[in-house]
Amino acid sequence: MLYGRSAEQERLARLLAEARAGRSGALLLRGEAGIGKTALLDWLAGTAVAPAEDGTTGDGREVRVLRVTGVEPEADLAFGGLVQLLWPVQDRLNTLPAPQAAALRAILGTGREQRGPDRFLTGLAVLTVLADLAEDGPLLCLVDDAQWLDRATAEALLFAARRLAAEGVAMVLAGREDDGFTAPGIPELTLPRLDFEDSSRLLADRGRAPALHSQIITESAGNPLALIEFDAARSDQPHQHAPLPVTDRVSSAFRARIGGLPERTRLMMLIAAAEGRGDLPLLLRASELLGVDLGDLAEAERTGLMYVMGGAVTFRHPLIASATYQGAVLARRIAVHRALAEAATDPDCRARHLLAVATGPDQEAALELAAAAGRARGRTAYAAASGLFGQAARLTTDPRQRASWLAEAAALALAAGHAAQADRLAEEAVELADELADDPAAGARVASVRAAVAFELGDRNEAAHGLLARLGNAAPNAAPPEASGLLRTAAAYGWLAGDADAVRTAAARLATDAGAADPLVEGLERLCEDDAEHGLPLLTRFLEGRPDPTGPRDADEEQAVRMLALTCGLLLGDDEAAHALASAEVRRCRSQALIGQLPYALDVLAQTQLLAGHHRDAEAAVTEAEEIARDTGMRRRLVRLGAVRARMAAIEGDARRVRELADATPPALRTGVDCALVLLDLGLGDFGSAVSRLDPPPPGPDRYTWLSLSTAADQIEAAVRLGQPERAEEALRHCESWARATTAPWAQAVALRCRALIDDRPEPYAQALHLHEKGGRPLERARTELLYGEWLRRARRPNEARDVLRSALATFERLRAEPWTRRAAAELRAAGERRVAARVPAENPIDRLTPQELQVVRLARGGSSSREIAAQLFLSRRTVEHHLYKAYPKLGVGSRRELARLDLG
């Protein structure tokens, strides 16, 4: 029976009822040790399988219960929790998409497949397994002591929990307060201590006389476990107020009870506490080495401290295991870990116990820890692998190995999203590398990791100069083989930092070392000098000369080349090529379940969709990218995605939204949002702010982004309308220089429009409209038509003016560009158009859909099955079908066949 938990029970019962109805949900129970989290999970598990009055379980379908409990000694054992959870249902792996099945088989050790490089693939696979199990009936997934889950398991479970929707899965996690476990996006319920009335009821049901309740309740402070333990121990301990926290007093009570047991029992309990998993065969092998056996646990079982059943040894509460371990002297703990290491058959388990044995440098333990780290890395358990490499580095007697392992630990910590920890490890590695001047390869590796960490932390200048300093210490003929790649990386960091000197240095060194200029780096160098005429063709050469993506190449290099290609596509203004590259990259990430790489590709895809005037598709892509970035901890990527939303809001005249995004963006990442503010200012007629907002122009990459190039044209128009065309001279030179160097017709058209504004002549307008007919960027075409129409009206050529103004108005209306629609309508009226009513554009069916519904509908219309769509969008099949079910009536169709005939634009 539970006391004082009726509200919590009602909340959990509702969650279970939702799962029975086919809807999913997750909840995190928080509370101090002994507050009753496990008791609530036990109650919920019992409720789930208890028969209803008619003999059925709720809706007649059996509720399956999966359960996993975090174990403190296993917190560094990669995917230990996931193995515990999924081992009973491993037969369902055969139904998963191949990459997901390979990922889980690698974790469970049941297959030979190589898993992919994306650590988030496991979370997707867990989601698919849970959804597949829910096809047979409601599923209840219980996670106890979540604070002790290994990080890889926690990440996978939380990724799945945040994406549950319409599968019929209820997931309940329980974790201690303030113990490092966080679950962003998951609702939380904190368990309070029991009040006096409920505490009294608990004690009364245990047979305690009411006269003694007050003293026990005061000492326990309403903690249920403390109430029980202080009640049980009242005859042996004085009952008085103590300065220790309740949990410490409970632990002290447990230590006192353990201290009264026979020595052999205490030793056997210590073996179990040190082992942590309750693995009975391992305990028996280790106990034999120490001269004790299972019979010595009889007294611990009799007193209710431990249970032995089903081939496992279990402590009644984790605090008992902690009290057992902490109450033993160091020498005894070391002896126990040594026996467990000798008895272990699992190499990761052996490595863990060897670490506990080591009291100083120990090369054997270091090598075993490094091997365990390599295995964890192969399973993409990067946080666990980082910790193991760091521990191996501290035990090794070889300085070179120490530097190498520290660098690897830093790189893996960064991959796991722990930049601060990566920074500390990288600093240690750098100090060691400085002492190993005779090993340039080791120094280069350390410098590469340190630069990556600095870049992630926002210190882009340090990222570039750190690499250049390391490589600059070696003569060209003594540089490590990786030097060319590192110099290219240094140039990229310098470019992104707006540091022209770093780009120049990298370019010069590459030319010297390789004997030929690198087109990418030389192109970036030219752009830093604002020499688009020579820089852009070099980037075109880089794109055309990219290595065959199917050929053999290092995975990191391949990804870097792909990302640079996407960036260069936008930089060159070739929107169609950039869209094709981004679409291909999105497809690749989806097909290979590369979740961690997908947000960047979706970001670029959204940019190209926005430029093409497909705002709803851009919104859907950004929404998905934001969800994935949020779920996977990519905070910087999440912030950068705001630039697309800001641009869209500026076009539509949503000033409040643009300013909200600007306020939420750090200054170092503000250029994209500032460019949106310039467009907003121009549309709303605030020409002074539009001209001044980006003065001086941003350096480096921000001066050549798709936003900044459009913004140069915005500021030229604002300066002319302000009557200060001289303020547009620099922007015009930049715009025309870039347009001459690119082959994009829209860019050349925009440059001609700007020249027409400055010179107040019609010929450039006409030439620009001719170029616009070749396609690309409908907003820019409409703006050219608007300005030309204004010029024609002022030149008393109203008939010609009305023709181009009508076209401009139609485009602005389609794009829902409200400020520009108002301007075009006003110009039409001024040009003599008699009826210029604000027209609502014909409704596009896709406007009725949510961003995710739109993505699902487009894929379904293309012929993809629900399971295929689920794999591509990282959802469950049930959720996909739920979105289709909601989308069909909005679109006026009733089947996929009807959907295929629908024009979605």
LUMNUVEX-62538 format. One line per field, with one value per residue (C-alpha): residue in one letter; x, y, z. Coordinates in steps of 0.05 Angstrom, whole numbers, plus 5000, padded with zeros to 4 digits. Layout:
BEGIN
type: (A,...);
c1: (X,...);
c2: (Y,...);
c3: (Z,...);
//
This chain:
BEGIN
type: (M,L,Y,G,R,S,A,E,Q,E,R,L,A,R,L,L,A,E,A,R,A,G,R,S,G,A,L,L,L,R,G,E,A,G,I,G,K,T,A,L,L,D,W,L,A,G,T,A,V,A,P,A,E,D,G,T,T,G,D,G,R,E,V,R,V,L,R,V,T,G,V,E,P,E,A,D,L,A,F,G,G,L,V,Q,L,L,W,P,V,Q,D,R,L,N,T,L,P,A,P,Q,A,A,A,L,R,A,I,L,G,T,G,R,E,Q,R,G,P,D,R,F,L,T,G,L,A,V,L,T,V,L,A,D,L,A,E,D,G,P,L,L,C,L,V,D,D,A,Q,W,L,D,R,A,T,A,E,A,L,L,F,A,A,R,R,L,A,A,E,G,V,A,M,V,L,A,G,R,E,D,D,G,F,T,A,P,G,I,P,E,L,T,L,P,R,L,D,F,E,D,S,S,R,L,L,A,D,R,G,R,A,P,A,L,H,S,Q,I,I,T,E,S,A,G,N,P,L,A,L,I,E,F,D,A,A,R,S,D,Q,P,H,Q,H,A,P,L,P,V,T,D,R,V,S,S,A,F,R,A,R,I,G,G,L,P,E,R,T,R,L,M,M,L,I,A,A,A,E,G,R,G,D,L,P,L,L,L,R,A,S,E,L,L,G,V,D,L,G,D,L,A,E,A,E,R,T,G,L,M,Y,V,M,G,G,A,V,T,F,R,H,P,L,I,A,S,A,T,Y,Q,G,A,V,L,A,R,R,I,A,V,H,R,A,L,A,E,A,A,T,D,P,D,C,R,A,R,H,L,L,A,V,A,T,G,P,D,Q,E,A,A,L,E,L,A,A,A,A,G,R,A,R,G,R,T,A,Y,A,A,A,S,G,L,F,G,Q,A,A,R,L,T,T,D,P,R,Q,R,A,S,W,L,A,E,A,A,A,L,A,L,A,A,G,H,A,A,Q,A,D,R,L,A,E,E,A,V,E,L,A,D,E,L,A,D,D,P,A,A,G,A,R,V,A,S,V,R,A,A,V,A,F,E,L,G,D,R,N,E,A,A,H,G,L,L,A,R,L,G,N,A,A,P,N,A,A,P,P,E,A,S,G,L,L,R,T,A,A,A,Y,G,W,L,A,G,D,A,D,A,V,R,T,A,A,A,R,L,A,T,D,A,G,A,A,D,P,L,V,E,G,L,E,R,L,C,E,D,D,A,E,H,G,L,P,L,L,T,R,F,L,E,G,R,P,D,P,T,G,P,R,D,A,D,E,E,Q,A,V,R,M,L,A,L,T,C,G,L,L,L,G,D,D,E,A,A,H,A,L,A,S,A,E,V,R,R,C,R,S,Q,A,L,I,G,Q,L,P,Y,A,L,D,V,L,A,Q,T,Q,L,L,A,G,H,H,R,D,A,E,A,A,V,T,E,A,E,E,I,A,R,D,T,G,M,R,R,R,L,V,R,L,G,A,V,R,A,R,M,A,A,I,E,G,D,A,R,R,V,R,E,L,A,D,A,T,P,P,A,L,R,T,G,V,D,C,A,L,V,L,L,D,L,G,L,G,D,F,G,S,A,V,S,R,L,D,P,P,P,P,G,P,D,R,Y,T,W,L,S,L,S,T,A,A,D,Q,I,E,A,A,V,R,L,G,Q,P,E,R,A,E,E,A,L,R,H,C,E,S,W,A,R,A,T,T,A,P,W,A,Q,A,V,A,L,R,C,R,A,L,I,D,D,R,P,E,P,Y,A,Q,A,L,H,L,H,E,K,G,G,R,P,L,E,R,A,R,T,E,L,L,Y,G,E,W,L,R,R,A,R,R,P,N,E,A,R,D,V,L,R,S,A,L,A,T,F,E,R,L,R,A,E,P,W,T,R,R,A,A,A,E,L,R,A,A,G,E,R,R,V,A,A,R,V,P,A,E,N,P,I,D,R,L,T,P,Q,E,L,Q,V,V,R,L,A,R,G,G,S,S,S,R,E,I,A,A,Q,L,F,L,S,R,R,T,V,E,H,H,L,Y,K,A,Y,P,K,L,G,V,G,S,R,R,E,L,A,R,L,D,L,G);
c1: (5000,5024,5014,5004,5012,4941,4955,5017,4979,4924,4976,5008,4941,4923,4988,4973,4902,4928,4974,4914,4879,4937,4969,5040,5071,5130,5140,5200,5191,5240,5254,5307,5331,5278,5220,5182,5198,5210,5147,5107,5138,5122,5050,5044,5072,5023,4965,4984,4978,4923,4858,4796,4732,4712,4777,4811,4867,4832,4815,4825,4897,4954,5000,5073,5121,5194,5238,5309,5344,5407,5464,5517,5578,5554,5547,5609,5590,5567,5496,5492,5422,5398,5421,5381,5319,5320,5349,5280,5254,5315,5274,5239,5304,5290,5233,5276,5306,5376,5418,5376,5379,5454,5461,5422,5455,5523,5501,5470,5528,5482,5507,5568,5541,5580,5537,5538,5577,5517,5508,5435,5418,5410,5355,5318,5325,5298,5238,5224,5229,5182,5132,5136,5122,5063,5032,5014,4983,4999,5071,5096,5170,5196,5265,5287,5348,5357,5413,5457,5442,5503,5500,5492,5430,5402,5411,5378,5318,5307,5313,5258,5216,5214,5191,5135,5066,5013,5042,5009,5074,5079,5150,5162,5232,5251,5313,5340,5338,5401,5440,5461,5405,5368,5312,5296,5228,5201,5147,5170,5134,5170,5150,5141,5154,5096,5056,5045,4978,5004,5068,5025,4983,5046,5073,5005,5001,5070,5042,5077,5041,5014,5053,5119,5097,5118,5190,5200,5165,5207,5272,5250,5222,5169,5217,5182,5245,5271,5204,5211,5285,5282,5221,5257,5320,5287,5306,5380,5389,5373,5318,5337,5346,5410,5446,5456,5409,5356,5390,5456,5419,5386,5454,5483,5426,5441,5515,5499,5455,5508,5562,5523,5526,5580,5645,5635,5566,5595,5648,5597,5554,5615,5628,5556,5561,5626,5600,5536,5497,5474,5509,5506,5556,5608,5595,5604,5670,5697,5672,5708,5773,5760,5739,5665,5603,5529,5510,5543,5488,5434,5436,5431,5371,5339,5344,5314,5376,5385,5347,5374,5325,5321,5396,5408,5431,5394,5398,5331,5350,5410,5428,5443,5493,5525,5528,5560,5613,5629,5632,5689,5762,5802,5845,5784,5751,5814,5818,5746,5755,5818,5779,5722,5772,5803,5735,5705,5694,5670,5729,5692,5673,5745,5771,5724,5748,5822,5810,5783,5845,5896,5924,5978,6006,5988,6002,5963,5901,5912,5915,5852,5815,5837,5812,5745,5743,5754,5696,5651,5671,5654,5584,5581,5577,5621,5612,5631,5689,5714,5714,5751,5804,5814,5822,5870,5911,5919,5943,5991,6066,6077,6075,6058,6000,5977,5975,5941,5888,5874,5864,5818,5780,5771,5747,5697,5672,5660,5624,5580,5562,5604,5646,5670,5696,5728,5762,5794,5818,5845,5884,5917,5934,5964,6010,6035,6043,6087,6135,6136,6167,6199,6130,6097,6040,6019,6023,5981,5927,5924,5922,5866,5824,5840,5819,5753,5738,5755,5711,5652,5661,5658,5732,5741,5805,5838,5815,5850,5913,5923,5927,5971,6018,6026,6038,6083,6132,6149,6190,6150,6186,6176,6102,6056,6016,5953,5981,5943,5877,5892,5913,5848,5811,5851,5831,5758,5762,5796,5744,5687,5722,5731,5807,5838,5909,5894,5865,5926,5975,5940,5937,6011,6032,5989,6019,6089,6077,6036,6070,6003,5949,5886,5826,5781,5831,5855,5783,5768,5832,5809,5741,5773,5805,5736,5760,5699,5721,5777,5751,5684,5713,5762,5704,5669,5732,5732,5659,5672,5735,5705,5726,5677,5632,5628,5703,5745,5757,5761,5691,5708,5740,5680,5633,5677,5678,5602,5590,5639,5605,5537,5567,5600,5536,5502,5563,5563,5490,5473,5408,5388,5456,5454,5383,5404,5465,5424,5368,5418,5452,5384,5368,5435,5427,5357,5376,5436,5401,5455,5413,5470,5489,5417,5404,5459,5434,5362,5385,5416,5356,5310,5352,5346,5270,5261,5300,5255,5193,5172,5161,5119,5171,5226,5186,5177,5252,5271,5220,5249,5321,5302,5270,5331,5380,5341,5336,5410,5438,5463,5454,5494,5459,5392,5409,5434,5368,5336,5364,5316,5256,5276,5283,5214,5183,5216,5188,5118,5126,5123,5165,5151,5176,5239,5257,5243,5292,5343,5338,5348,5410,5480,5519,5570,5515,5472,5491,5436,5382,5410,5404,5331,5322,5350,5298,5243,5265,5264,5195,5167,5199,5251,5306,5354,5356,5364,5426,5458,5444,5504,5554,5611,5594,5609,5676,5694,5638,5582,5598,5587,5527,5462,5434,5489,5490,5416,5426,5475,5419,5371,5418,5429,5354,5347,5403,5372,5303,5336,5364,5436,5460,5532,5523,5510,5576,5612,5551,5542,5615,5610,5545,5569,5636,5601,5550,5605,5639,5578,5538,5472,5423,5385,5449,5465,5394,5397,5463,5430,5370,5417,5454,5387,5369,5434,5434,5358,5356,5306,5353,5384,5314,5294,5359,5347,5277,5303,5352,5298,5259,5313,5285,5307,5289,5217,5221,5279,5242,5180,5223,5255,5186,5162,5220,5215,5140,5153,5203,5154,5098,5142,5162,5087,5084,5026,5005,5074,5078,5013,5036,5099,5065,5009,5062,5098,5034,5015,5082,5081,5012,5033,5092,5048,5098,5051,5094,5112,5040,5018,5072,5056,4981,4994,5037,4984,4931,4979,4989,4914,4890,4818,4807,4865,4832,4874,4867,4875,4915,4880,4889,4942,4921,4989,4974,4925,4978,5027,5101,5107,5042,5069,5132,5094,5044,5099,5135,5070,5051,5118,5101,5138,5106,5090,5149,5195,5170,5180,5253,5266,5233,5256,5186,5146,5100,5040,5058,5065,4996,4968,4994,4964,4897,4896,4921,4871,4809,4848,4866,4798,4823,4811,4868,4940,4913,4874,4934,4979,4932,4933,4974,5014,5053);
c2: (5000,5070,5129,5201,5188,5192,5252,5218,5153,5191,5223,5157,5123,5176,5164,5090,5102,5146,5089,5041,5091,5091,5156,5160,5200,5205,5229,5238,5225,5263,5258,5245,5175,5137,5182,5125,5130,5055,5040,5082,5046,4979,5002,5025,4959,4921,4964,4955,4879,4873,4844,4887,4866,4828,4789,4829,4880,4946,4945,4870,4875,4855,4911,4893,4920,4933,4954,4977,5001,5043,5014,5061,5017,5010,5085,5081,5015,5036,5016,4971,4997,4987,4915,4904,4936,4904,4835,4804,4832,4823,4780,4843,4870,4832,4879,4942,4980,4953,5010,5010,4934,4936,4989,4949,4882,4914,4936,4870,4831,4788,4806,4821,4883,4948,5003,5072,5131,5169,5162,5183,5124,5082,5128,5121,5046,5045,5087,5039,4978,5009,5028,4959,4927,4973,4945,4884,4925,4981,4984,5010,5026,5038,5067,5068,5102,5140,5181,5119,5100,5102,5164,5127,5091,5155,5192,5137,5132,5207,5214,5161,5191,5260,5232,5187,5210,5161,5092,5072,5075,5103,5115,5133,5151,5159,5196,5231,5306,5346,5284,5305,5271,5320,5305,5368,5365,5311,5332,5324,5306,5318,5273,5311,5282,5253,5298,5280,5246,5199,5185,5166,5119,5085,5074,5051,4998,4974,4965,5024,5055,5126,5153,5139,5168,5240,5224,5179,5226,5285,5247,5220,5287,5251,5208,5140,5098,5136,5124,5049,5044,5089,5050,4984,5009,5047,4996,5001,5075,5138,5179,5251,5307,5301,5353,5304,5304,5250,5208,5209,5188,5130,5109,5112,5068,5018,5018,5004,4945,4918,4926,4877,4821,4766,4784,4732,4761,4831,4807,4773,4836,4877,4832,4843,4919,4924,4882,4923,4884,4825,4776,4713,4670,4725,4735,4661,4658,4720,4695,4629,4667,4703,4642,4657,4630,4641,4612,4671,4716,4680,4729,4789,4756,4740,4813,4837,4875,4832,4783,4725,4701,4687,4681,4751,4783,4848,4898,4920,4993,5025,5060,4992,4977,5045,5037,4968,4994,5059,5023,4977,4997,5012,4950,4905,4941,4933,4859,4850,4888,4847,4783,4809,4829,4759,4726,4769,4740,4805,4849,4914,4889,4867,4936,4970,4929,4938,5013,5007,4966,5016,5064,5092,5084,5015,5001,4935,4969,5028,4983,4946,5011,5038,4974,4982,5054,5032,4984,5038,5085,5032,5029,5106,5110,5171,5197,5130,5122,5192,5175,5109,5140,5195,5142,5103,5166,5176,5105,5097,5101,5123,5199,5191,5146,5194,5252,5210,5182,5251,5279,5222,5232,5306,5291,5241,5287,5339,5288,5272,5346,5360,5419,5441,5372,5368,5435,5410,5346,5382,5431,5372,5341,5405,5411,5341,5351,5412,5365,5317,5363,5303,5274,5322,5273,5269,5345,5353,5307,5344,5411,5388,5367,5430,5472,5434,5446,5520,5527,5494,5540,5600,5619,5615,5656,5609,5549,5575,5602,5541,5496,5544,5552,5476,5465,5525,5494,5439,5447,5433,5368,5347,5362,5303,5271,5303,5373,5389,5371,5410,5471,5469,5464,5523,5564,5546,5567,5632,5645,5634,5680,5735,5728,5742,5733,5662,5645,5677,5639,5573,5586,5603,5542,5496,5524,5513,5443,5415,5453,5477,5522,5491,5519,5520,5555,5603,5619,5636,5678,5717,5730,5755,5807,5821,5794,5756,5759,5710,5677,5650,5613,5578,5554,5530,5491,5461,5439,5409,5373,5342,5270,5216,5210,5135,5126,5106,5164,5178,5189,5256,5281,5259,5297,5359,5359,5351,5408,5454,5436,5457,5523,5537,5523,5580,5624,5619,5639,5577,5564,5504,5470,5486,5458,5395,5386,5398,5351,5297,5307,5304,5239,5210,5228,5198,5134,5122,5148,5201,5241,5283,5308,5321,5390,5424,5394,5413,5484,5492,5460,5508,5567,5544,5532,5602,5633,5596,5624,5557,5584,5526,5475,5518,5522,5446,5435,5484,5455,5386,5412,5448,5386,5344,5397,5405,5329,5319,5378,5418,5486,5527,5496,5510,5584,5588,5561,5626,5663,5626,5639,5712,5722,5690,5735,5797,5781,5774,5838,5804,5854,5825,5756,5782,5822,5763,5721,5778,5783,5708,5705,5716,5775,5727,5693,5755,5771,5729,5758,5828,5819,5801,5864,5905,5874,5888,5960,5970,5939,5981,6045,6055,6071,6102,6039,5996,6034,6038,5969,5933,5989,5971,5909,5841,5809,5741,5692,5736,5785,5730,5691,5686,5736,5788,5791,5806,5855,5896,5907,5924,5977,6007,6016,6045,6095,6118,6125,6163,6212,6192,6149,6162,6117,6060,6064,6009,5962,5974,5958,5895,5874,5887,5852,5790,5791,5795,5734,5690,5658,5665,5705,5730,5759,5796,5821,5848,5884,5916,5937,5970,6006,6030,6058,6096,6122,6132,6101,6050,6008,5969,5953,5923,5883,5858,5834,5797,5760,5747,5708,5654,5638,5641,5682,5706,5759,5793,5792,5823,5877,5893,5897,5943,5991,5991,6003,6062,6091,6082,6115,6175,6177,6183,6114,6087,6031,5999,6012,5975,5913,5902,5926,5874,5820,5845,5849,5777,5751,5791,5765,5693,5701,5736,5793,5842,5906,5896,5879,5946,5984,5949,5962,6036,6043,6009,6058,6116,6088,6092,6022,6031,5969,5948,5909,5871,5801,5739,5691,5626,5579,5527,5461,5455,5517,5476,5427,5430,5428,5354,5336,5370,5329,5264,5282,5299,5233,5193,5227,5206,5133,5120,5071,5090,5050,5083,5152,5135,5116,5179,5227,5191,5177,5114,5083,5097,5171,5175,5145,5191,5251,5223,5211,5285,5311,5275,5314,5379,5363,5336,5267,5199,5155,5154,5143,5209,5242,5223,5262,5325,5385,5407,5461);
c3: (5000,4984,5031,5011,4936,4910,4865,4836,4826,4788,4743,4727,4717,4666,4629,4626,4604,4547,4525,4525,4480,4431,4453,4479,4535,4581,4653,4698,4773,4815,4889,4942,4959,4997,4976,4943,4868,4861,4900,4851,4792,4824,4835,4763,4736,4779,4756,4683,4686,4738,4709,4707,4739,4676,4678,4623,4627,4612,4538,4533,4507,4551,4573,4562,4615,4600,4658,4668,4731,4732,4771,4799,4785,4712,4699,4654,4621,4551,4536,4597,4612,4541,4541,4605,4574,4505,4518,4529,4463,4418,4371,4347,4317,4253,4235,4240,4181,4168,4198,4262,4269,4260,4314,4366,4347,4357,4427,4445,4416,4373,4303,4262,4227,4232,4260,4230,4257,4284,4360,4354,4310,4373,4399,4333,4337,4408,4385,4329,4375,4426,4372,4341,4408,4418,4354,4397,4453,4502,4525,4592,4596,4667,4681,4754,4783,4718,4749,4745,4674,4629,4586,4521,4546,4576,4510,4470,4517,4521,4445,4438,4494,4463,4396,4422,4398,4375,4388,4454,4494,4565,4590,4663,4688,4760,4784,4845,4854,4838,4817,4747,4708,4662,4613,4574,4541,4588,4639,4711,4775,4841,4898,4964,5033,5071,5117,5190,5177,5122,5162,5222,5179,5153,5224,5250,5196,5218,5288,5320,5380,5366,5426,5389,5321,5334,5350,5290,5242,5266,5254,5186,5162,5122,5081,5074,5075,5135,5171,5160,5178,5239,5263,5253,5289,5346,5397,5379,5366,5406,5375,5373,5324,5284,5240,5183,5122,5123,5069,5108,5171,5134,5107,5177,5202,5146,5163,5236,5216,5168,5222,5266,5214,5213,5179,5123,5109,5105,5057,5012,5013,4995,4935,4912,4923,4885,4828,4824,4771,4813,4765,4808,4768,4772,4847,4860,4821,4858,4926,4916,4906,4972,5012,5021,4987,4975,5042,5076,5049,5090,5147,5100,5068,5135,5157,5092,5067,5005,4960,4920,4867,4793,4786,4812,4877,4894,4950,4977,4966,4931,4996,5027,4972,4982,5057,5048,5001,5038,5105,5082,5089,5025,5029,5032,4973,4931,4947,4926,4860,4845,4854,4811,4756,4758,4756,4701,4632,4601,4583,4597,4666,4679,4658,4707,4766,4746,4749,4820,4839,4812,4863,4817,4746,4720,4646,4645,4671,4624,4563,4583,4596,4528,4495,4531,4508,4436,4441,4470,4415,4363,4393,4390,4466,4461,4532,4562,4514,4532,4607,4595,4551,4603,4658,4615,4604,4678,4690,4632,4641,4568,4557,4483,4498,4552,4503,4450,4497,4527,4457,4439,4505,4488,4417,4442,4497,4443,4400,4461,4468,4530,4507,4576,4593,4524,4536,4602,4570,4508,4552,4588,4521,4495,4555,4544,4469,4482,4517,4458,4407,4371,4352,4303,4287,4360,4365,4302,4329,4395,4360,4315,4375,4413,4353,4346,4420,4415,4354,4389,4449,4402,4402,4327,4325,4375,4333,4271,4304,4349,4288,4250,4309,4317,4243,4238,4286,4236,4173,4110,4097,4169,4173,4189,4133,4161,4151,4087,4118,4181,4142,4103,4169,4197,4136,4147,4220,4200,4147,4196,4246,4195,4205,4137,4164,4186,4117,4083,4127,4114,4039,4035,4076,4033,3969,3998,4026,3969,3913,3887,3912,3943,3905,3967,4012,3957,3940,4013,4015,3954,3985,4049,4003,3975,3908,3886,3813,3827,3890,3866,3805,3851,3895,3832,3815,3885,3877,3808,3832,3895,3905,3887,3948,3937,3937,3997,4044,4117,4145,4178,4114,4074,4120,4119,4043,4040,4088,4051,3986,4014,4039,3973,3934,3972,3968,3892,3888,3847,3884,3841,3852,3926,3931,3894,3939,4003,3980,3965,4032,4069,4031,4049,4123,4124,4088,4133,4195,4206,4254,4282,4212,4189,4221,4181,4116,4133,4150,4081,4048,4084,4060,3988,3996,4025,3968,3919,3953,3983,4053,4081,4059,4090,4154,4155,4145,4199,4247,4238,4244,4309,4339,4324,4347,4411,4422,4410,4448,4388,4420,4371,4311,4344,4350,4278,4252,4275,4215,4167,4211,4219,4143,4132,4186,4156,4087,4117,4159,4227,4265,4333,4312,4279,4341,4387,4347,4348,4424,4431,4387,4416,4385,4353,4314,4299,4228,4196,4240,4231,4156,4167,4208,4150,4103,4155,4163,4087,4080,4136,4109,4164,4114,4164,4207,4145,4122,4191,4219,4188,4186,4179,4138,4171,4156,4128,4113,4137,4081,4030,4058,4019,4069,4066,3991,3989,4046,4004,3955,4012,4038,3969,3961,4031,4019,3953,3985,4042,3991,4009,3951,3970,4030,3982,3944,3982,3981,3906,3891,3932,3899,3828,3840,3866,3809,3756,3786,3791,3735,3773,3731,3792,3822,3758,3755,3827,3811,3751,3793,3843,3787,3759,3828,3834,3762,3758,3688,3659,3616,3674,3699,3632,3629,3699,3684,3623,3669,3721,3668,3673,3743,3815,3876,3861,3916,3882,3815,3846,3879,3812,3781,3837,3829,3754,3759,3805,3755,3697,3736,3752,3678,3660,3628,3669,3622,3624,3698,3712,3675,3718,3782,3774,3767,3829,3869,3851,3874,3939,3954,3940,3987,4039,4039,4072,4072,3999,3980,4009,3971,3905,3914,3929,3867,3824,3849,3835,3765,3752,3769,3789,3831,3874,3930,3980,3951,3992,3948,3929,3987,3977,4009,4043,4083,4124,4146,4204,4184,4202,4167,4105,4106,4116,4061,4011,4023,4021,3956,3928,3941,4006,4054,4126,4151,4100,4120,4193,4181,4141,4190,4253,4276,4290,4238,4282,4286,4211,4201,4255,4215,4151,4186,4207,4140,4094,4114,4111,4039,4020,4004,4035,4010,3984,3914,3918,3950,3891,3844,3888,3866,3927,3891);
//
